[in-house]
Amino acid sequence: MGFEYTVTRLRGLHSRFVPDAEIESVAAGRDISSIMLLLGESVFADEVERLKSRGRAITHRAAVRAVEEGRLAVIEKAAALLRQWNPKACNPVFARMEMEQVKEAIRCIRTGEPVYDKRIRFLPLMDGAQWLPRSEGIRTVAQFKEELVRAKHPFAEAIDDTLSPEMAELHMERFYFNVWLKRNHAHAARCDTYFADWNDIVNLHTGTLLRGRSSEGDARRYFVDGPGRIRYSQFAQMIGMGGGEFQEHAARLLGLPLGRREGVAGFAQSLRRAFLRKWKLGAIARPTGLYEILVFFEELDVMAMNLKLAISLSEMPRARAAEAAGYMVQRQLA
């Protein structure tokens, strides 16, 4: 299967993404029937039909779950298409997705509940990657790691169950940027600026959480070295800044227009919006390159995230919903 055919199929899926304007109308207070009608005309149509077939009243919570299941289904379809084109070319992107699944599983295990009791569906995306059979016996991070080792999952060695939750996730990020990408450089080099961007995103998210309660020791513990543009010395300087100064400094270092937003969530929204715009412009400049694939998955995640938020907001009082809706990430370039 050729690359152009694969991209055409992805564009067909993309054409059924829910537009931003429709998502905003959901947040403004659509009833559940009109929400389901909207989802039924989108890429989530199969999940809507599955919900209807149960013959029970559909709740807002069920609609949110349908969006998440639909997102996973689209990822599966897209990944299958890409593996038919080139089984290894997209491994660096799929590797990051699988790492996030490993993180999610560990978060669930740390709650004291078996990971598979929480209806988490894992997707084997990388070429040759194997996930675990469904099992209710996994109750500790150490057990989970043992099972991944048996399955020869490439991120098993990134798990350190002796670390605190936040440090364990940063340990996985260091493994991804400094070990996995280097081992797979032949493919990662085709979109190296994307991975540099993600390294910067990780450090900026951490930096916003450290501001005002950090020391030089904290900077060394929390900084994730890698292909990003932000160096350790700059990170250490930034975490001592106030919110506005931090955001302005980040915008200068990245060369991106970051809208001024208050708080951690507001800055995260500005960051995601700015990088999505950058990646979309990259896809326009190279319409048959890997950036088009990267943007497809990023837009899918943003669209699903916005939609789940909007469905939840549709049950809230209008004033509160309008305020929270400001945290949705707009996908248009303008």
Summary of the structure (lengths in Angstrom):
residues: 334
radius of gyration: 20.3
end to end distance: 34.3
largest distance: 59.0
contacts: 1001
relative contact order: 0.12
helix: 68%
strand: 0%
